[in-house]
Amino acid sequence: MRLLYAQDGLAFDEAAARAALAGIVGDRSLGLVWMIDEGSEPIGYMILTLGYSLVYRGRDAFVDELFIRADRRRRGIGRKGMAIMEQACRDLEVRALHLEVERPNTAAQGLYRKSGFRRSRSYLMTKHLGKP
């Protein structure tokens, strides 16, 4: 996670990241987590979070994080990861799959377009509420 946050220029708080990850790992109703390995070497991870939407008439999901180490990219690993997450969504009867991508990350945008994602008419807007 530290590598992803550094790549995107985000502040990384290890304790907070561990706590958030423990929440989703401990409760499958929140989503799913995958490690991506080459042999015994971890090279990335994927996190899918689950929600519910009246607009989409049922369960929806969010590709919360997808990261592959820079030296392992452009080998089809991201495409395979997206296919795995999409199949998991179908198995869970998810009606819509969302994601957000940093605007300068054109390589990731290309991957997502190839996976069938399109910009929607609406904007993702966020208000941070702080710690519960």
Secondary structure as GFF3:
##gff-version 3
##sequence-region A 1 132
A	DSSP	alpha_helix	2	7	.	.	.	ID=ss1
A	DSSP	alpha_helix	14	26	.	.	.	ID=ss2
A	DSSP	beta_strand	31	38	.	.	.	ID=ss3
A	DSSP	beta_strand	41	53	.	.	.	ID=ss4
A	DSSP	beta_strand	58	68	.	.	.	ID=ss5
A	DSSP	three_ten_helix	70	72	.	.	.	ID=ss6
A	DSSP	alpha_helix	77	91	.	.	.	ID=ss7
A	DSSP	beta_strand	96	99	.	.	.	ID=ss8
A	DSSP	alpha_helix	106	114	.	.	.	ID=ss9
###
